[in-house]
Amino acid sequence: MLAQNLVIASVMVVLTSLIHLMGLTVLIWLMRVSGAPEHAKTSVLSSSATIMLVILSLFGIHTLEVWLYAALYYELDLFGTFESCLYFSTSVFTTVGFGDLVVGPRWRLLTAIESANGFLLLGWSTAFLISLSARMRALEHKWLEGGED
């Protein structure tokens, strides 16, 4: 039982981390191609739009990761409906853990690892967003001071 939990959880951590890495890589590439951070120095509206698009993209990446866990839980028949699996996965991934749905002892290690995985991935997204915001603020300051990029 323990080995099965650890193997499945390890596979899920690798998959969700790869999804996250690829999502952030695509997001960085799209911002470079569009010149989004550099446009921040010309318009507060452009800067705000970029931040909003990044937030929505991060939300989409996390949604995919949560749904992957929900699909696993549905496949393992942890709950009767996919909606219940999705609700459970969302509360576990975000570390809220309401407690109105619980798994038995057989899969509780898997769900605990989802919680740790979600915590790290949400932290990674937060760090990414803070880094982007700092870069955009630095470009704004250079532009306001009349400096070159």
trRosetta pair geometry for C-beta under 8 A, 3 or more apart (Angstrom, degrees):
i j d omega theta_ij theta_ji phi_ij phi_ji
1 4 5.8 -57 -148 35 26 112
1 5 6.5 28 154 -18 62 106
1 106 6.2 -108 -149 -142 120 68
2 5 5.8 -56 -152 36 30 113
2 6 6.3 24 155 -15 65 109
2 109 6.9 58 -131 9 63 168
3 6 5.8 -59 -146 40 31 109
3 7 6.1 30 158 -20 67 107
4 7 6.0 -53 -143 36 27 109
4 8 6.3 21 161 -11 63 109
5 8 6.2 -63 -147 42 24 104
5 9 5.9 20 159 -16 64 116
5 107 6.7 168 -107 -132 103 47
5 109 4.1 61 162 77 149 120
5 110 4.8 -126 -149 -50 85 85
5 113 7.7 145 162 -1 93 132
6 9 5.7 -56 -137 42 27 110
6 10 6.0 31 160 -24 64 108
6 109 7.2 -36 -60 133 66 134
7 10 5.8 -55 -147 34 26 111
7 11 6.5 26 155 -17 62 105
8 11 5.8 -55 -152 36 31 112
8 12 6.4 28 152 -17 65 108
8 72 7.3 136 178 -167 116 133
8 110 5.8 -12 91 -114 117 122
9 12 5.6 -57 -148 39 32 111
9 13 6.3 34 154 -22 67 104
9 109 6.8 -90 -40 128 148 86
9 110 5.0 -153 -69 -124 101 64
9 113 3.9 50 -160 77 133 159
9 114 7.4 -114 -131 -45 93 66
9 117 8.0 -160 -172 -37 87 131
10 13 5.7 -51 -146 34 31 111
10 14 6.4 30 155 -16 64 105
11 14 5.9 -57 -151 38 30 110
11 15 6.2 28 153 -18 66 109
12 15 5.6 -53 -141 39 32 111
12 16 6.0 23 163 -11 67 109
12 68 7.1 157 -143 127 91 112
12 69 6.5 72 -160 -94 135 82
12 72 6.6 -32 -93 -49 127 166
12 110 7.7 82 17 -162 148 93
12 113 7.4 116 71 112 120 115
12 114 6.9 -37 126 -90 144 84
12 117 6.9 -72 119 -72 99 174
13 16 6.2 -57 -140 43 25 102
13 17 6.0 25 159 -19 62 113
13 113 6.7 -78 -56 161 115 113
13 117 5.1 -137 -108 -104 82 124
14 17 5.9 -60 -144 39 25 110
14 18 6.3 25 157 -18 63 108
15 18 5.8 -59 -150 37 27 109
15 19 6.4 29 153 -19 64 105
15 68 6.4 -158 122 169 128 152
16 19 5.4 -47 -145 35 36 115
16 20 6.2 38 153 -21 65 105
16 65 4.4 75 -139 -139 106 108
16 68 6.4 -173 -80 70 91 144
16 69 7.7 9 -70 -46 134 98
16 117 5.9 78 73 168 146 128
16 121 6.3 -70 146 -71 114 149
17 20 5.6 -53 -148 37 32 113
17 21 6.2 33 153 -19 65 106
17 117 7.8 -105 -52 -153 88 101
17 121 7.3 -135 -94 -86 60 104
18 21 5.6 -51 -142 38 32 112
18 22 6.1 28 159 -15 65 108
19 22 6.0 -60 -146 42 25 107
19 23 6.0 28 155 -22 63 111
19 61 6.7 155 141 -164 95 86
19 64 5.9 -152 180 110 140 123
19 65 5.7 173 86 -78 142 89
19 68 7.3 -161 -29 -25 160 153
20 23 5.7 -55 -144 36 27 112
20 24 6.3 21 160 -12 64 107
20 61 6.0 94 -114 167 60 126
20 65 6.9 21 -59 -69 93 136
20 121 5.3 -134 -88 -138 151 106
20 124 6.3 64 167 92 139 146
20 125 7.7 -104 -150 -59 112 91
21 24 6.1 -59 -147 40 26 105
21 25 6.1 29 154 -21 63 110
22 25 5.5 -54 -143 37 31 115
22 26 6.3 31 157 -17 65 104
23 26 6.0 -55 -149 37 28 108
23 27 6.3 28 152 -19 63 109
23 57 7.2 164 176 161 103 96
23 58 7.9 119 139 -110 128 46
23 60 7.7 -176 -147 94 131 91
23 61 3.8 107 168 -110 168 125
23 64 7.7 172 -72 43 138 139
24 27 5.4 -54 -145 38 33 115
24 28 6.3 36 155 -20 67 103
24 61 7.5 40 -47 -107 69 166
24 124 7.7 -91 -55 145 149 111
24 125 8.0 -147 -81 -100 114 66
24 128 5.9 -117 -130 -115 123 153
25 28 5.8 -52 -148 35 29 110
25 29 6.3 30 152 -18 63 107
26 29 5.6 -55 -147 38 32 113
26 30 6.2 33 155 -20 66 106
27 30 5.8 -52 -145 36 29 110
27 31 6.5 27 156 -17 63 106
27 54 6.6 92 -172 -126 130 79
27 57 5.3 132 -104 137 122 151
27 58 7.9 29 -89 -62 164 71
28 31 5.9 -57 -149 37 30 109
28 32 6.4 30 153 -19 65 106
29 32 5.7 -56 -149 36 31 111
29 33 6.2 28 155 -18 66 108
30 33 5.8 -54 -143 38 30 110
30 34 6.1 15 161 -5 65 113
30 36 7.7 32 122 -14 75 132
31 34 6.1 -63 -140 48 27 101
31 35 7.9 -144 166 31 54 4
31 36 4.2 -77 -147 38 79 123
31 37 6.1 55 167 -21 117 90
31 50 7.2 79 -125 -155 107 113
31 54 7.8 20 -73 -81 129 107
31 132 7.9 -109 -127 -131 170 121
32 35 7.4 24 -178 -72 29 40
34 39 7.8 -50 136 -8 89 132
35 38 4.7 -54 -180 48 89 117
35 39 5.8 99 118 -33 89 95
36 39 5.8 -58 -149 30 30 111
36 40 7.3 47 152 -37 60 92
36 46 7.7 -169 -155 167 64 96
36 50 4.5 136 178 -119 114 125
36 53 7.9 -110 -136 62 149 137
37 40 5.6 -33 -166 1 42 121
37 50 7.0 149 -77 178 47 162
37 132 7.1 -129 -93 -158 113 81
37 135 5.5 -26 -151 122 139 116
37 136 5.4 -125 -144 -86 82 79
37 139 6.1 141 157 -13 88 156
38 41 6.5 -41 -175 16 47 107
38 139 6.5 -140 -115 -156 42 150
38 149 6.6 11 -127 -118 103 156
39 42 5.7 -61 -165 37 55 109
39 43 6.7 -23 160 36 85 99
39 46 4.4 -107 136 160 107 143
39 47 7.5 -166 105 -62 76 60
39 50 7.2 151 71 -49 108 132
40 43 7.5 -104 -145 61 26 58
40 46 6.0 -149 -93 104 40 99
40 47 3.8 78 -138 -94 88 95
40 50 6.3 -73 -74 27 101 148
40 136 4.1 -102 178 -153 173 98
40 139 5.4 92 76 83 110 128
40 140 6.0 -75 133 -59 98 91
41 139 4.6 -105 -57 145 107 96
41 140 5.4 -169 -108 -93 65 44
41 142 6.9 -48 -114 71 137 88
41 143 3.4 146 -170 -40 114 149
41 149 7.6 -137 -6 -81 160 108
42 46 6.3 25 74 30 87 148
42 143 7.2 -129 -62 -155 49 158
43 46 3.8 86 74 5 110 105
43 47 6.6 -173 96 -7 60 82
44 47 5.5 -54 -150 39 35 114
44 48 6.1 36 152 -20 67 107
45 48 5.7 -54 -145 38 29 111
45 49 6.2 32 154 -21 64 106
46 49 5.7 -52 -145 35 30 112
46 50 6.5 33 154 -21 63 104
47 50 5.8 -53 -151 33 30 112
47 51 6.6 27 153 -16 64 106
47 136 5.5 130 -142 176 106 133
47 140 7.1 12 -86 -70 153 122
48 51 5.8 -55 -148 37 32 110
48 52 6.2 32 154 -19 66 108
49 52 5.7 -56 -146 38 30 112
49 53 6.3 31 155 -19 65 106
50 53 5.8 -56 -148 37 29 110
50 54 6.4 30 153 -19 64 106
50 132 7.9 -147 137 164 110 123
50 136 7.0 168 85 -99 138 145
51 54 5.7 -55 -150 36 31 112
51 55 6.4 33 152 -21 65 105
51 129 7.7 78 -150 -157 84 94
51 132 7.3 158 -105 116 74 120
51 133 6.7 52 -110 -91 118 89
51 136 7.5 -101 -62 23 100 167
52 55 5.7 -52 -148 34 32 112
52 56 6.4 28 155 -14 65 106
53 56 5.8 -55 -146 40 31 109
53 57 6.2 34 153 -21 64 108
54 57 5.6 -56 -147 38 30 113
54 58 6.3 31 155 -19 65 105
54 128 7.9 -155 179 127 121 104
54 129 6.3 149 129 -111 126 85
54 132 6.0 -168 -135 98 170 168
55 58 5.8 -54 -148 36 30 110
55 59 6.4 33 152 -20 63 105
55 129 7.0 59 -84 -117 74 132
56 59 5.5 -51 -148 35 33 115
56 60 6.5 38 150 -22 63 103
57 60 5.5 -52 -152 33 34 114
57 61 6.5 36 150 -21 65 101
58 61 5.6 -49 -149 33 35 113
58 62 6.4 31 154 -14 66 105
58 125 4.6 114 -158 -155 126 124
58 128 7.2 168 -96 79 127 129
58 129 6.7 -40 -42 -60 160 114
59 62 5.9 -57 -149 40 31 109
59 63 6.2 38 150 -26 64 105
60 63 5.4 -50 -146 31 32 116
60 64 6.6 35 155 -20 63 101
61 64 5.9 -53 -157 32 31 112
61 65 6.7 28 148 -16 63 107
61 125 7.3 173 75 -94 128 125
62 65 5.5 -55 -149 38 37 113
62 66 6.2 38 153 -19 69 105
62 93 7.5 143 -175 145 96 135
62 121 6.9 147 -107 128 87 120
62 122 7.0 53 -110 -88 133 78
62 125 6.9 -35 -55 -47 114 160
63 66 5.8 -54 -146 37 31 110
63 67 6.2 29 155 -18 65 109
64 67 5.8 -57 -146 38 28 111
64 68 6.5 36 153 -26 63 103
65 68 5.6 -49 -152 27 31 115
65 69 7.0 28 152 -11 62 101
65 93 6.9 140 114 -145 102 143
65 118 7.5 153 125 -102 128 78
65 121 6.4 -149 165 146 175 168
66 69 5.9 -57 -157 38 35 108
66 70 6.2 35 147 -21 68 108
66 86 7.2 71 142 -154 102 72
66 89 5.1 134 -171 128 77 111
66 90 5.3 45 -163 -87 139 67
66 93 4.9 -111 -102 9 91 166
66 118 7.8 55 -85 -107 84 119
67 70 5.2 -51 -143 38 36 116
67 71 6.2 42 154 -23 67 100
67 86 6.8 1 -109 -119 64 99
67 89 7.6 136 -83 102 20 152
68 71 5.8 -49 -149 32 29 111
68 72 6.7 33 149 -18 60 103
69 72 5.5 -52 -153 34 36 115
69 73 6.4 34 152 -18 68 104
69 89 4.2 153 99 -141 110 124
69 92 7.5 -131 143 76 150 121
69 93 6.4 170 34 -66 155 116
69 114 5.3 89 -133 -131 146 134
70 73 5.7 -53 -147 38 33 111
70 74 6.3 36 152 -21 65 105
70 82 6.7 74 156 -171 110 77
70 85 4.4 118 -162 127 77 96
70 86 4.1 32 -133 -89 151 58
70 88 7.5 137 -110 61 82 83
70 89 4.1 -111 -67 7 79 151
70 90 7.7 13 -66 -32 119 76
71 74 5.6 -52 -147 36 32 113
71 75 6.3 34 152 -20 64 106
71 82 7.9 9 -97 -139 53 105
71 85 7.6 123 -58 131 18 140
72 75 5.6 -56 -149 37 30 112
72 76 6.2 21 154 -11 66 109
73 76 5.7 -58 -143 45 31 107
73 78 4.4 -56 -170 27 88 132
73 79 6.7 21 149 15 112 95
73 85 4.0 169 93 -147 115 107
73 88 6.4 -158 169 79 170 127
73 89 6.1 -153 2 -60 140 107
74 77 7.3 29 177 -78 34 38
74 78 7.5 -69 -69 31 25 87
74 79 7.6 -50 -96 57 59 82
74 82 5.0 10 -101 -106 140 75
74 85 4.5 -102 -59 -9 81 171
76 107 6.6 104 148 -93 151 150
78 85 6.3 111 61 -105 106 94
78 88 7.3 -122 112 79 131 163
78 103 5.5 -41 -155 -108 118 108
78 107 6.2 -84 -104 58 117 161
79 84 3.7 -131 142 110 144 126
79 85 5.2 -171 47 -61 115 70
79 88 6.3 164 -25 -13 145 142
79 101 6.5 -6 -93 -160 136 130
80 84 6.1 62 51 21 69 148
81 84 4.7 102 61 3 83 99
81 85 7.1 -145 100 -2 49 85
82 85 5.4 -54 -151 38 40 114
82 86 6.1 41 151 -22 71 105
83 86 5.7 -53 -146 37 30 112
83 87 6.3 32 154 -19 64 106
84 87 5.7 -52 -145 37 31 112
84 88 6.2 31 155 -18 64 108
84 101 6.2 162 -173 -116 96 151
85 88 5.8 -56 -146 39 28 111
85 89 6.1 28 156 -19 64 109
86 89 5.8 -53 -142 38 28 111
86 90 6.3 30 157 -21 63 107
87 90 5.9 -56 -149 34 27 111
87 91 6.5 18 157 -12 63 108
87 101 6.7 105 101 7 108 149
88 91 6.1 -62 -150 40 29 105
88 92 6.1 21 157 -13 67 111
88 101 4.7 -94 -90 99 105 138
88 103 7.8 97 -175 -45 145 96
88 111 7.8 -58 157 -130 109 129
89 92 5.8 -60 -142 42 29 107
89 93 5.7 30 161 -22 68 112
89 114 6.9 -92 -142 172 74 151
90 93 5.9 -52 -135 37 25 111
90 94 6.2 8 167 -2 61 113
91 94 6.4 -64 -141 47 24 100
91 96 4.8 -88 -154 72 72 104
91 97 5.6 129 148 -81 97 24
91 98 5.0 -67 -150 0 148 92
91 101 7.6 130 45 49 142 105
92 95 7.4 23 179 -83 34 33
92 96 8.0 -80 -57 49 17 69
92 97 6.0 62 -100 -85 54 80
92 111 5.3 -90 -140 -172 153 93
92 114 5.0 43 129 99 122 120
92 115 5.1 -93 178 -71 79 86
92 118 6.9 145 121 -1 64 148
93 114 5.9 -65 -82 157 67 100
93 115 7.0 -135 -97 -101 20 44
93 117 7.5 -52 -130 86 75 90
93 118 3.5 160 -170 -97 59 145
94 118 6.0 -92 -57 157 26 140
94 122 7.1 91 -124 -66 60 150
95 115 5.2 97 -97 -163 75 95
95 118 6.2 -173 -36 92 81 117
95 119 5.4 55 -49 -75 134 98
97 115 6.9 8 -59 -108 118 133
98 101 7.5 51 73 24 104 76
99 102 6.4 9 -155 -63 55 105
103 106 7.3 -101 158 61 103 76
103 107 4.6 -73 162 75 144 103
103 108 5.5 -179 86 -76 105 66
103 110 7.9 -50 97 62 167 100
103 111 5.5 156 20 -18 138 146
104 107 6.9 71 62 27 67 82
104 108 7.2 -108 109 -39 30 98
105 108 5.7 -46 -136 2 34 121
107 110 4.7 -44 -170 36 79 121
107 111 6.1 73 134 -19 88 100
108 111 5.7 -56 -146 41 38 107
108 112 6.2 42 154 -23 68 104
109 112 5.6 -52 -146 35 32 113
109 113 6.4 32 154 -18 64 104
110 113 5.9 -59 -153 36 29 109
110 114 6.7 34 148 -23 63 101
111 114 5.3 -42 -150 28 40 117
111 115 6.8 46 150 -22 63 98
112 115 5.6 -49 -158 30 36 116
112 116 6.8 33 148 -14 65 101
113 116 5.6 -50 -148 38 40 110
113 117 6.0 45 150 -22 67 106
114 117 5.4 -56 -146 39 31 116
114 118 6.1 33 155 -20 67 106
115 118 5.8 -52 -145 36 28 111
115 119 6.4 33 153 -23 61 105
116 119 5.6 -51 -149 32 32 116
116 120 6.6 28 155 -15 64 105
117 120 6.0 -59 -152 38 29 107
117 121 6.2 21 155 -13 66 111
118 121 5.8 -59 -141 42 30 107
118 122 5.9 30 161 -18 67 108
119 122 6.1 -57 -145 38 23 108
119 123 6.4 25 153 -18 60 110
120 123 5.6 -57 -150 38 30 114
120 124 6.3 36 151 -24 65 103
121 124 5.4 -46 -146 31 35 116
121 125 6.6 36 153 -17 63 102
122 125 5.7 -52 -151 36 34 112
122 126 6.4 37 150 -21 64 104
123 126 5.5 -52 -147 35 34 114
123 127 6.4 35 154 -18 66 103
124 127 5.8 -54 -150 36 30 111
124 128 6.4 34 150 -21 63 106
125 128 5.5 -52 -148 35 33 115
125 129 6.3 31 155 -17 66 106
126 129 5.8 -56 -147 38 30 109
126 130 6.3 29 155 -17 65 107
127 130 5.8 -55 -144 39 30 110
127 131 6.2 33 155 -21 64 108
128 131 5.8 -57 -149 36 27 112
128 132 6.4 26 154 -17 63 107
129 132 5.8 -52 -146 37 31 111
129 133 6.3 32 155 -19 64 107
130 133 5.7 -54 -146 38 31 112
130 134 6.3 32 154 -21 65 106
131 134 5.8 -54 -148 35 29 111
131 135 6.4 29 154 -19 63 106
132 135 5.7 -55 -149 36 31 111
132 136 6.3 28 155 -17 66 107
133 136 5.8 -56 -147 38 30 109
133 137 6.3 31 154 -19 65 107
134 137 5.7 -54 -146 37 31 111
134 138 6.3 33 154 -21 64 105
135 138 5.7 -54 -149 34 31 112
135 139 6.5 30 153 -17 64 104
136 139 5.7 -52 -149 36 34 111
136 140 6.4 39 150 -22 64 103
137 140 5.5 -50 -149 33 34 115
137 141 6.5 34 153 -20 65 103
138 141 5.8 -53 -150 35 32 111
138 142 6.5 33 152 -18 64 103
139 142 5.7 -51 -147 35 34 111
139 143 6.3 33 154 -18 65 107
139 149 6.7 14 -132 -117 93 98
140 143 5.7 -59 -150 38 29 111
140 144 6.2 27 155 -18 66 109
141 144 5.7 -54 -142 38 31 109
141 145 6.2 20 159 -11 65 111
142 145 6.0 -65 -146 45 27 104
142 147 4.2 -86 -163 72 80 112
142 148 7.3 -58 170 78 119 19
142 149 6.3 115 117 -93 148 51
143 146 7.7 42 180 -71 29 22
143 147 7.4 -82 -61 54 23 71
